[in-house]
Amino acid sequence: MIYNESTKSFIKLETALKELGFDQQTIDLALEYLDITKPRNNDLMRKITTRYYPKLMQYSYREKLIKAVKSEISNSDSEELKERYIIFSSMATGPYFRYMTEALSGNAYIYSENKAMYMKPLTDFYGENAEAVWISTEISNRSNDSISVFTVNHPIYSADDAIRTFNFVSPDDIIAQLLLCVYALDATELPKKSLLGKTKIPDTAAIAIKKLCEVVEKKPKTTTAVFCLFLAAYAEASYFVKEYRAFFDKNIVKYYDDLTQGLIYMKLSTTRIFDLIEAQPQCLTDRYILHFVKSPDKNGNYPAQMVKLAKDHPQLFIETMKNAPFDTAITMEKMLKATNPKYNAEAIGLKATHQERIAKLIAEHFKHSEEIYAYIMGKAEIDAILPFADEEACEGRHKQMYYIVAYGEDDFIIRCIAALSIGASKDTSDPLQLIGNDLYYNTEFIVRAMVRSGLPIDIIIRSLGWQIESSYCKEAIIKKITAVMPEFKDKATIIDVSKMAVTSRLLYIRLLDIADSNKYKDEFFALCDDNSKVIKAELVKVISAHKDWHDDVCKLLAQKKSAKRETALMIIENQGADAYRTVLEKAYATEKSEKLKSKISALLGSEAKPAEISDKDLVTALTKGIKSKKVLWLFEQPFAPIHFTDDTVAKDIYLQALLLTYANADEGTLPPKGKTLAQKLKADELETFALEVLSRWLEKVQKRKQSGQCILRPFTAVMKQ
């Protein structure tokens, strides 16, 4: 073995050990042992008395140790030094040495990944007991004393290892002692009678039972978890000494549920304890069975105890399956089909049970529950529930019932979708989640199911719109629905969408366009007073594709409603202003809206310019009547004075007018009038004003939704430019 020639200082380590409560003798032995200029002297470590250091368990105390080890040991290039520190840690703190070596492994709770790094020095020092030392630290470290104490990352399947580990766990650690008793007894082969008819208890079982007696004699305080460990130990011991069975039988009915949960954590190699539990009829409940229901492993194998229960108690297993949560029941039936060739799914009727349960679940969310239930179960036609479309609001919450995954697409699920579609309103969020469906992932099937069910197109459009509104993936869903529209374009007809969601109105326009845009030309123009930017953009796209609708666009530009005139100008911009020059010049002369007049001017180019207007007249026009109402709430508290560039103070009405210029501006744009007013103010004060406006708006939003967002967001964005 090669050692470094220079002596290394461990001042930080020494200080940290003192603060944790290590005595000076132990520290001196450690420092001498860690001196790698000298050969390793393991006898020094055998002089150390293993102790429990409470402060070591608390990160706030051991943080200095972690830093010291990282600085003086981890960062060293010497593997010899690291190995000596591991040996010192194990001798000084026993099964809690993982906390001493946290800086070496990265985490005191997941250091099993670094087992190889530990096992070399532990084997050098402890020999054949190294594995037991390792087990001791795994079995002695627990986050709490709940039933999770049964959790052991690496179950012990060697009775000899379990027996050796008794020497390395604290005799006062009752939980560790009991866990080792259970593992040792479970891993010991059951005794066989000799030729003379006598039975000799194996040595490992005898030692484990002796340890169990020692724990019992201490009369420790018991939590539910500890008592369950006693029951487990007594159950295992009863296979070797029958007298232990009485205590188990007396108490198991009360504690079988907790014990079963703990035993699953332990992953014992035999089913001895489960066999004793199942020998008690009162313990054989649906809850007990459900503990073992798991999906198959990567090799397709189901848990052995789950298969055994289905074989030994078929009637109880099937009853439990029918009452179990949807996905759990499906897993149980899949296991029966995989392990029992004689299993008759139709005779058992799980699918029928699930259909009835789903129908009741959906129906209970409706006012007309009886009629909805009858329809879903196929006992009534869809006409029976259509009259309820304007009365229902089904607020579904997500349920783990993936019917389609389990049973496929059938008439039952189509009726479910139809009923839930009737229940979709602006006050609900995706009611389809009641049947484990999501409009984003199942778009095409859901839309086709709605059509196949016989729902009128207005209910379909309305339902889809409200459900899409509550989704984070609106654009993707709309694109999917649009893709399948050609399949039901014959369903297109004129309906009233004025009170439907924006998305419904958008889908309606696309359906009419796909069906026959020329046929529904008048409907497109009738919708042009819609104030939604999304709808405007869609209508402009549809109408702009038809240059032969020129006269209709001209009529639209002459309408009284400014929304329609604005849409007409957007269409003209798309198609090109040349074909509309005469009508634009006429419109410019009569247009009263400054916003639209400016738009017409831009379309006509340099041939027409908006008339000059003074700042005073501009402010008056912008704040006339009730126009300023939408921003008045911002001025309930005074702002800091804002000055014009000539140092005079701007009045509130001027600032209100400035804000109002952004009311109808596209996000991120600079409205000319707003720019004109802003340029008259001092830039630094204007920026402060903008930030204060944003602050007041955000405060308002916290309390309730505020429509002023469309004004303030572009304004504050511009002020920061």
C-alpha positions in Angstrom: 0.0 0.0 0.0 1.4 3.4 -1.0 0.9 6.4 1.4 1.3 10.2 0.9 4.5 11.6 2.5 2.9 14.8 3.8 0.8 15.0 6.9 -2.7 16.4 6.2 -4.5 18.8 8.6 -8.0 18.0 9.8 -8.8 21.2 11.7 -12.3 21.6 10.3 -13.2 18.0 10.9 -11.9 18.1 14.5 -14.0 21.2 15.2 -17.1 19.7 13.6 -16.8 16.5 15.6 -16.5 18.4 18.9 -19.7 20.3 18.1 -21.5 17.1 17.5 -20.5 15.8 20.9 -17.5 13.5 20.2 -15.2 13.2 23.1 -11.5 14.1 22.7 -10.2 10.5 23.0 -12.4 9.4 20.1 -11.3 12.5 18.1 -7.6 11.8 18.8 -7.9 8.2 17.7 -9.7 9.3 14.5 -7.0 11.9 13.6 -4.2 9.4 14.2 -6.0 6.8 12.1 -6.6 9.3 9.3 -2.9 10.1 9.0 -2.2 8.4 5.7 1.5 9.0 6.0 1.4 5.9 8.3 0.2 2.4 7.5 -3.4 1.7 8.3 -3.7 0.7 12.0 -7.2 -0.9 12.5 -6.5 -1.6 16.2 -6.9 2.2 16.8 -10.5 1.9 15.7 -11.2 -1.1 18.0 -10.4 1.2 20.9 -13.4 3.4 20.0 -16.7 3.0 21.8 -19.7 3.1 19.4 -22.2 5.8 20.5 -25.4 7.4 19.4 -25.0 11.2 18.7 -28.4 12.9 18.6 -27.1 16.0 16.9 -25.8 14.0 14.0 -29.5 13.3 13.1 -30.2 17.0 12.5 -28.9 18.6 9.4 -28.5 22.0 11.1 -25.9 20.4 13.4 -24.1 18.2 10.9 -23.9 20.8 8.1 -20.5 21.9 9.4 -19.4 18.2 9.4 -20.5 17.9 5.7 -18.5 20.9 4.7 -15.4 19.7 6.7 -15.5 16.2 5.1 -16.0 17.7 1.7 -13.1 20.1 2.1 -10.6 17.8 3.9 -11.6 14.3 2.7 -13.9 14.2 -0.3 -11.8 16.7 -2.3 -8.7 14.6 -1.6 -7.3 12.4 -4.3 -6.6 9.7 -1.8 -8.9 6.7 -1.8 -7.1 5.4 1.2 -8.2 8.5 3.2 -11.8 8.1 2.2 -11.8 4.4 3.1 -10.3 5.1 6.5 -12.9 7.8 7.2 -15.7 5.3 6.3 -14.3 2.7 8.8 -13.9 5.4 11.5 -17.5 6.5 10.9 -18.9 3.0 11.2 -17.0 2.3 14.4 -17.9 5.7 16.0 -21.6 5.8 15.2 -22.6 2.2 14.4 -25.6 1.9 12.1 -25.9 5.7 11.7 -22.6 6.1 9.9 -24.4 7.1 6.7 -24.9 10.6 8.2 -21.2 10.8 8.9 -20.4 10.0 5.2 -23.1 12.1 3.5 -20.4 14.3 1.8 -19.0 11.1 0.2 -22.2 9.7 -1.1 -24.1 12.9 -1.9 -27.2 12.1 0.2 -27.7 10.4 3.6 -30.9 8.8 2.4 -30.1 7.4 -1.0 -26.5 6.3 -0.5 -27.3 2.7 -1.4 -26.3 3.6 -4.9 -22.8 4.0 -3.6 -22.7 0.6 -1.9 -19.6 -0.6 -3.7 -17.6 2.4 -2.4 -18.6 1.4 1.1 -18.3 -2.3 0.9 -14.5 -2.4 0.1 -13.4 -0.7 3.3 -16.1 -2.4 5.4 -15.0 -5.8 4.1 -11.3 -4.9 4.8 -12.3 -4.1 8.4 -15.3 -6.4 9.3 -14.6 -9.4 7.0 -17.6 -11.6 6.6 -19.7 -9.3 8.8 -19.4 -6.4 6.3 -22.8 -7.2 4.7 -24.4 -7.2 8.2 -22.9 -3.8 8.9 -24.3 -2.5 5.7 -27.8 -4.0 6.5 -27.7 -2.4 9.9 -27.5 1.1 8.5 -30.3 0.4 6.0 -32.6 -1.1 8.7 -31.9 1.5 11.4 -32.6 4.7 9.5 -36.3 5.7 9.3 -38.1 8.9 8.6 -40.8 8.2 11.2 -42.4 5.4 13.2 -45.5 5.0 11.1 -46.4 1.8 9.2 -43.7 2.8 6.7 -41.1 1.5 9.1 -41.7 -1.8 7.4 -40.1 -0.3 4.2 -36.7 -1.8 3.6 -34.9 -0.8 0.4 -33.2 -4.2 0.1 -35.1 -7.1 1.8 -33.0 -9.6 3.7 -33.3 -13.1 2.2 -30.5 -14.7 4.1 -31.2 -15.8 7.7 -27.5 -15.8 8.5 -27.1 -12.1 7.4 -30.1 -11.2 9.5 -28.7 -13.0 12.6 -25.2 -11.3 12.1 -26.9 -7.9 11.8 -28.2 -8.2 15.4 -24.7 -7.4 16.5 -24.6 -4.1 14.6 -27.9 -2.5 15.4 -28.7 -0.7 18.7 -30.2 -3.0 21.3 -32.5 -0.1 22.1 -33.9 0.1 18.6 -37.0 -2.1 19.0 -38.1 -1.7 15.4 -34.7 -2.8 14.0 -34.7 -5.8 16.4 -38.2 -6.9 15.4 -37.5 -6.4 11.6 -34.5 -8.6 11.9 -36.5 -11.2 13.9 -39.1 -11.4 11.1 -36.5 -11.5 8.3 -34.4 -14.2 10.0 -37.4 -16.4 10.8 -39.0 -16.0 7.3 -35.7 -16.9 5.6 -35.2 -20.0 7.8 -36.5 -23.3 6.3 -39.2 -24.9 8.3 -38.1 -27.8 10.5 -38.6 -31.4 9.5 -39.3 -34.2 11.8 -36.5 -36.7 12.4 -36.9 -40.5 12.1 -37.6 -40.6 15.8 -40.5 -38.1 15.3 -38.7 -35.2 17.0 -38.4 -31.8 15.5 -35.2 -29.7 15.9 -35.5 -25.9 15.6 -32.9 -24.5 13.2 -30.2 -22.4 14.9 -31.1 -19.2 13.1 -34.8 -19.6 14.2 -33.7 -20.3 17.8 -31.5 -17.2 17.9 -34.2 -15.0 16.4 -36.8 -16.3 18.8 -34.4 -15.6 21.7 -34.0 -12.1 20.5 -37.8 -11.7 20.3 -38.1 -12.8 23.9 -35.5 -10.2 24.9 -37.4 -7.5 23.2 -40.7 -8.6 24.8 -39.0 -8.6 28.2 -38.1 -4.9 27.8 -41.9 -4.1 27.6 -41.4 -1.3 25.1 -43.9 1.4 24.3 -45.8 0.3 21.2 -47.3 2.3 18.4 -49.6 0.6 15.9 -46.5 0.0 13.6 -44.5 -1.6 16.4 -47.4 -3.8 17.6 -47.8 -5.0 14.0 -44.1 -5.9 13.9 -44.7 -7.9 17.1 -47.6 -9.7 15.4 -45.4 -10.4 12.4 -42.6 -11.8 14.5 -45.0 -13.9 16.5 -46.6 -15.3 13.3 -43.2 -16.3 11.9 -42.2 -17.8 15.3 -45.4 -19.9 15.5 -44.1 -22.0 12.6 -41.3 -23.1 14.9 -42.9 -22.9 18.4 -46.7 -23.3 18.1 -47.3 -21.4 21.4 -46.7 -18.1 19.6 -49.8 -18.7 17.4 -52.3 -17.8 20.2 -51.1 -14.2 20.6 -51.3 -13.7 16.8 -54.8 -15.2 16.5 -56.1 -13.1 19.4 -55.0 -9.8 17.9 -54.9 -10.2 14.1 -58.5 -9.3 13.4 -58.0 -5.8 14.7 -54.6 -5.2 13.1 -54.7 -7.2 9.9 -55.1 -4.2 7.6 -52.1 -2.3 9.0 -50.0 -5.5 9.2 -50.8 -6.4 5.6 -49.8 -3.0 4.4 -46.5 -3.2 6.3 -45.8 -6.8 5.1 -46.1 -5.7 1.5 -43.5 -3.1 2.1 -41.2 -5.8 3.6 -41.3 -8.0 0.5 -40.8 -11.2 2.5 -39.7 -14.3 0.6 -42.6 -16.5 1.9 -46.3 -16.1 2.4 -46.4 -17.7 5.8 -47.9 -14.6 7.6 -50.4 -14.1 4.9 -51.5 -17.7 5.2 -52.1 -17.2 8.9 -54.1 -14.0 8.2 -56.2 -15.7 5.6 -57.0 -18.5 8.0 -59.1 -16.0 9.9 -62.4 -15.5 8.0 -62.9 -12.1 9.5 -59.7 -10.9 7.8 -60.8 -12.0 4.4 -62.3 -8.7 3.2 -62.3 -6.8 0.0 -59.9 -4.3 1.6 -57.5 -7.2 2.3 -57.7 -8.4 -1.3 -57.2 -4.9 -2.8 -53.8 -4.6 -1.0 -52.5 -7.2 -3.5 -54.0 -5.9 -6.7 -51.2 -4.6 -8.9 -50.5 -4.5 -12.6 -48.3 -7.2 -14.0 -44.5 -6.8 -14.0 -42.4 -6.4 -17.1 -42.6 -10.2 -17.7 -46.4 -10.2 -17.5 -46.6 -11.8 -14.1 -49.1 -10.7 -11.6 -48.4 -10.7 -7.8 -48.4 -14.2 -6.5 -50.7 -13.4 -3.6 -53.2 -11.8 -5.9 -53.4 -14.9 -8.1 -53.6 -17.1 -5.0 -56.5 -15.2 -3.5 -58.4 -15.4 -6.8 -57.8 -19.2 -6.8 -58.6 -19.9 -3.1 -61.5 -17.4 -2.7 -63.0 -17.0 -6.2 -66.4 -15.7 -5.1 -65.0 -13.1 -2.7 -62.4 -12.0 -5.3 -65.1 -11.4 -7.9 -67.4 -9.5 -5.5 -64.4 -7.4 -4.5 -63.7 -6.8 -8.2 -67.2 -5.6 -8.9 -67.1 -3.1 -6.1 -63.5 -1.9 -6.7 -62.6 1.4 -8.4 -62.8 1.2 -12.2 -59.2 0.8 -13.1 -58.5 -1.6 -10.2 -61.4 -3.8 -11.3 -60.1 -3.9 -14.9 -56.7 -5.0 -13.6 -58.3 -7.7 -11.5 -60.3 -9.0 -14.5 -57.3 -9.0 -16.7 -55.5 -11.1 -14.2 -58.4 -13.6 -14.1 -58.4 -13.8 -17.9 -54.6 -14.3 -17.9 -54.5 -17.0 -15.2 -57.8 -18.8 -15.6 -58.7 -20.2 -19.0 -62.2 -21.0 -17.8 -63.0 -17.4 -16.7 -66.2 -16.2 -18.4 -66.3 -12.4 -18.5 -69.8 -12.2 -20.0 -71.2 -14.4 -17.2 -69.5 -12.5 -14.5 -70.8 -9.2 -15.9 -68.2 -6.7 -14.9 -68.8 -4.6 -18.0 -72.5 -4.4 -17.2 -71.7 -3.4 -13.6 -69.4 -0.7 -14.9 -72.0 0.6 -17.3 -74.6 0.9 -14.6 -72.1 2.6 -12.3 -71.1 5.1 -14.9 -74.7 5.8 -15.9 -75.6 6.6 -12.3 -72.5 8.7 -11.8 -73.3 10.8 -14.9 -77.0 11.0 -14.1 -76.5 12.3 -10.6 -74.9 15.5 -12.0 -78.2 16.4 -13.8 -81.5 17.8 -12.6 -83.4 15.3 -14.8 -81.3 12.4 -13.5 -83.9 9.7 -14.2 -84.3 10.6 -17.8 -80.6 10.9 -18.3 -80.0 7.5 -16.7 -82.7 5.8 -18.8 -81.1 7.3 -22.0 -77.6 6.2 -21.2 -78.7 2.7 -20.4 -80.4 2.4 -23.7 -84.0 2.5 -22.3 -84.9 5.8 -24.0 -84.1 7.6 -27.2 -82.1 10.9 -27.5 -85.3 12.9 -28.2 -86.2 12.3 -24.5 -83.3 14.3 -23.2 -83.0 17.0 -25.9 -85.5 19.4 -24.2 -83.1 19.6 -21.2 -80.3 21.1 -23.2 -80.9 24.7 -22.0 -81.5 23.7 -18.4 -78.6 21.5 -17.5 -75.0 22.3 -16.4 -73.0 19.2 -15.6 -69.9 20.1 -13.6 -67.7 17.0 -13.9 -64.7 16.1 -11.9 -62.0 13.8 -13.2 -62.7 10.1 -12.5 -60.3 7.3 -13.2 -62.7 5.4 -15.4 -61.1 4.9 -18.8 -64.1 3.0 -20.3 -62.9 3.2 -23.9 -59.4 1.8 -23.0 -61.0 -1.2 -21.3 -64.0 -1.9 -23.5 -63.5 0.0 -26.7 -65.9 2.4 -28.5 -69.4 1.1 -28.3 -73.0 2.5 -28.2 -72.9 2.9 -24.5 -70.0 5.3 -24.4 -71.6 7.2 -27.4 -74.7 7.7 -25.3 -72.6 8.9 -22.4 -70.9 11.5 -24.5 -74.2 12.7 -25.9 -75.7 13.1 -22.4 -72.6 14.9 -21.1 -72.6 17.2 -24.2 -76.1 18.3 -23.2 -74.7 19.2 -19.8 -71.8 21.3 -21.1 -72.3 25.1 -20.5 -70.3 28.2 -19.8 -70.4 27.3 -16.1 -68.8 23.8 -16.5 -65.4 22.5 -17.2 -65.0 19.5 -19.5 -67.7 17.2 -18.1 -66.3 14.4 -20.3 -63.7 13.9 -17.6 -66.4 12.0 -15.7 -65.7 9.1 -18.0 -62.0 9.5 -18.1 -62.0 11.3 -21.5 -60.2 14.4 -22.4 -61.2 16.4 -25.4 -57.6 17.1 -26.3 -56.6 13.4 -26.5 -59.8 12.0 -27.8 -61.0 14.8 -30.1 -61.8 12.9 -33.2 -63.7 10.1 -31.5 -65.7 12.5 -29.3 -66.8 14.6 -32.2 -67.8 11.6 -34.2 -69.6 10.2 -31.2 -71.6 13.4 -30.9 -72.6 13.2 -34.5 -73.4 9.5 -34.4 -75.6 10.0 -31.3 -78.0 12.1 -33.2 -77.4 15.3 -31.3 -78.5 18.5 -33.3 -75.6 20.5 -34.7 -76.4 23.5 -32.4 -75.9 21.4 -29.3 -72.7 19.8 -30.7 -71.2 23.3 -31.6 -72.3 24.8 -28.2 -70.9 21.8 -26.2 -67.6 21.7 -28.0 -67.1 25.4 -27.6 -67.6 25.5 -23.8 -65.4 22.5 -23.3 -62.6 24.0 -25.5 -62.8 27.2 -23.6 -61.7 25.4 -20.4 -58.8 23.7 -22.1 -55.2 24.9 -22.2 -54.8 23.4 -25.8 -57.5 25.4 -27.6 -55.7 25.8 -31.0 -54.7 22.1 -31.2 -58.3 20.9 -30.4 -59.8 23.4 -32.9 -57.4 22.2 -35.6 -58.4 18.5 -34.9 -62.1 19.3 -35.0 -61.7 21.2 -38.2 -60.0 18.2 -39.8 -63.0 15.9 -39.2 -65.6 18.5 -40.2 -65.9 17.3 -43.8 -67.3 14.0 -42.4 -70.5 15.7 -41.1 -70.7 18.8 -43.4 -74.2 17.7 -44.4 -75.3 18.6 -40.8 -74.5 22.3 -41.4 -77.4 24.6 -41.0 -78.0 28.2 -39.8 -78.3 28.4 -36.0 -78.1 31.1 -33.4 -74.6 31.2 -32.0 -74.8 34.7 -30.5 -74.8 33.4 -26.9 -72.3 30.6 -27.4 -68.6 30.7 -26.6 -66.1 32.3 -29.0 -64.8 28.9 -29.9 -68.3 27.7 -30.8 -68.8 30.7 -33.1 -65.4 30.0 -34.7 -66.3 26.3 -35.3 -69.7 27.3 -36.7 -68.1 29.6 -39.3 -65.6 26.9 -40.3 -68.4 24.3 -40.6 -70.4 26.5 -42.9 -67.4 27.4 -45.0 -66.5 23.7 -45.4 -70.1 22.8 -46.2 -70.8 25.5 -48.9 -69.5 29.0 -48.4 -71.6 30.4 -51.2 -74.7 28.9 -49.7 -74.1 30.6 -46.4 -72.7 33.9 -47.7 -75.5 36.0 -46.0 -74.8 34.3 -42.7 -71.1 35.2 -42.9 -72.0 38.9 -43.5 -74.6 38.8 -40.7 -71.9 37.7 -38.3 -69.7 40.6 -39.1 -70.8 42.7 -36.1 -69.1 40.2 -33.8 -66.6 42.1 -31.5 -64.3 39.1 -31.0 -61.0 39.6 -32.8 -60.8 35.8 -33.3 -64.2 35.8 -35.1 -63.4 38.9 -37.1 -60.1 37.3 -38.3 -62.0 34.1 -39.3 -64.7 36.0 -41.2 -62.1 38.2 -43.0 -60.3 35.0 -44.0 -63.5 33.4 -45.4 -64.9 36.4 -47.1 -61.6 37.6 -48.5 -61.3 34.3 -50.5 -64.4 35.4 -52.5 -63.6 38.5 -54.6 -66.9 38.0 -56.4 -68.6 39.1 -53.1 -67.4 42.7 -53.9 -70.8 44.3 -53.8 -71.6 42.7 -50.4 -68.4 44.0 -49.0 -69.3 47.5 -50.2 -72.7 47.2 -48.5 -70.9 46.1 -45.3 -68.8 49.2 -45.4 -71.9 51.3 -45.5 -73.5 49.7 -42.4 -74.4 51.8 -39.3 -72.5 49.5 -36.9 -68.8 50.4 -36.6 -67.9 46.8 -36.0 -69.2 45.8 -39.4 -67.5 48.8 -41.1 -64.2 47.8 -39.4 -64.6 44.2 -40.6 -65.2 45.5 -44.2 -62.0 47.5 -44.1 -60.1 44.4 -42.9 -61.5 42.5 -45.9 -60.6 45.3 -48.3 -57.1 45.4 -47.0 -56.8 41.6 -47.6 -58.2 41.8 -51.1 -56.5 45.0 -52.1 -57.8 48.6 -52.0 -57.7 49.2 -55.8 -61.0 47.5 -56.4 -62.7 49.6 -53.7 -61.1 53.0 -54.2 -64.3 54.8 -55.1 -66.2 53.4 -52.2 -63.3 54.1 -49.9 -63.2 57.8 -50.9 -66.9 58.1 -50.3 -66.6 56.3 -46.9 -63.7 58.6 -45.9 -65.9 61.7 -46.4 -68.7 60.4 -44.2 -66.8 58.3 -41.6 -67.2 59.7 -38.0 -64.9 57.2 -36.2 -61.4 58.6 -36.1 -60.0 55.1 -35.8 -61.8 53.9 -39.0 -61.1 57.2 -40.8 -57.4 56.7 -40.1 -57.7 53.2 -41.4 -59.4 54.3 -44.6 -56.7 57.0 -45.1 -54.0 54.3 -44.8 -55.8 52.2 -47.4 -56.1 55.2 -49.8 -52.4 56.1 -49.3 -51.3 59.7 -49.7 -54.4 60.9 -51.6 -56.3 61.4 -48.3 -55.1 62.6 -44.9 -57.0 63.0 -41.7 -57.7 66.6 -40.7 -55.5 68.3 -38.2 -56.9 68.4 -34.7 -55.7 70.3 -31.6 -54.6 68.5 -28.5 -57.5 70.2 -26.6 -60.1 69.0 -29.2 -58.5 65.5 -29.2 -58.8 65.2 -25.5 -62.4 66.4 -25.5 -63.3 64.0 -28.3 -61.7 61.1 -26.5 -63.3 61.7 -23.1 -66.7 62.9 -24.3 -69.7 61.5 -22.5 -69.1 58.2 -20.7 -66.1 57.3 -22.7 -63.6 57.9 -19.9 -65.6 55.7 -17.5 -63.5 52.7 -18.2 -60.3 54.4 -16.8 -61.8 56.6 -14.1 -61.2 53.9 -11.4 -57.5 54.4 -11.9 -57.8 58.0 -10.8 -59.5 57.3 -7.5 -56.2 57.9 -5.9 -54.1 60.8 -7.2 -51.0 60.1 -9.3 -47.7 62.0 -8.9 -47.7 65.2 -11.0 -46.8 64.6 -14.6 -45.4 67.6 -16.6 -45.6 68.7 -20.2 -42.2 69.4 -21.8 -42.9 73.1 -21.1 -43.0 72.2 -17.3 -46.7 72.8 -16.9 -48.7 70.1 -15.1 -50.9 67.8 -17.1 -54.5 67.5 -15.9 -56.1 64.1 -15.2 -58.4 64.4 -18.2 -55.3 64.6 -20.5 -53.9 61.4 -18.9 -57.3 59.7 -19.2 -57.5 60.6 -22.9 -53.9 59.2 -23.3 -55.0 55.9 -21.8 -58.2 55.7 -23.9 -56.2 56.0 -27.2 -54.9 52.5 -26.4 -58.4 51.1 -25.7 -58.9 49.8 -29.2 -55.3 49.5 -30.3 -53.9 46.2 -31.3 -51.5 44.8 -28.7 -48.0 46.1 -29.0 -48.9 48.9 -31.5 -48.5 52.7 -31.1 -51.8 54.4 -31.8 -51.0 57.7 -33.6 -53.2 59.8 -31.3 -51.6 58.2 -28.2 -48.2 58.8 -29.6 -49.1 62.5 -30.3 -50.3 63.0 -26.7 -47.4 61.1 -25.1 -44.7 63.1 -26.9 -46.0 66.3 -25.2 -45.1 64.8 -21.8 -41.8 64.4 -20.0 -40.6 60.9 -20.8 -39.2 59.9 -17.3 -42.4 61.0 -15.6 -44.5 59.3 -18.2 -42.7 56.0 -17.6 -43.3 56.3 -13.9 -47.0 56.9 -14.5 -47.2 53.9 -16.8 -45.7 51.6 -14.1 -48.0 52.9 -11.5 -51.0 52.3 -13.8 -49.8 48.7 -14.3 -49.4 48.3 -10.5 -53.0 49.5 -9.9 -54.3 47.3 -12.7 -52.5 44.2 -11.3 -53.9 44.9 -7.8 -57.4 45.1 -9.3 -56.9 41.8 -11.2 -56.1 40.1 -7.9 -59.6 41.0 -6.7 -61.6 40.4 -9.8 -61.2 40.2 -13.6 -60.8 43.6 -15.1 -61.7 44.4 -18.7 -59.2 47.3 -18.6 -56.5 44.8 -19.6 -56.9 45.5 -23.3 -56.1 49.2 -22.5 -53.3 48.9 -20.1 -51.2 46.1 -21.4 -50.2 47.8 -24.7 -49.9 51.2 -22.9 -47.4 49.9 -20.3 -45.6 47.9 -22.9 -45.2 51.1 -25.1 -44.1 53.2 -22.2 -41.2 50.8 -21.5 -40.0 51.0 -25.1 
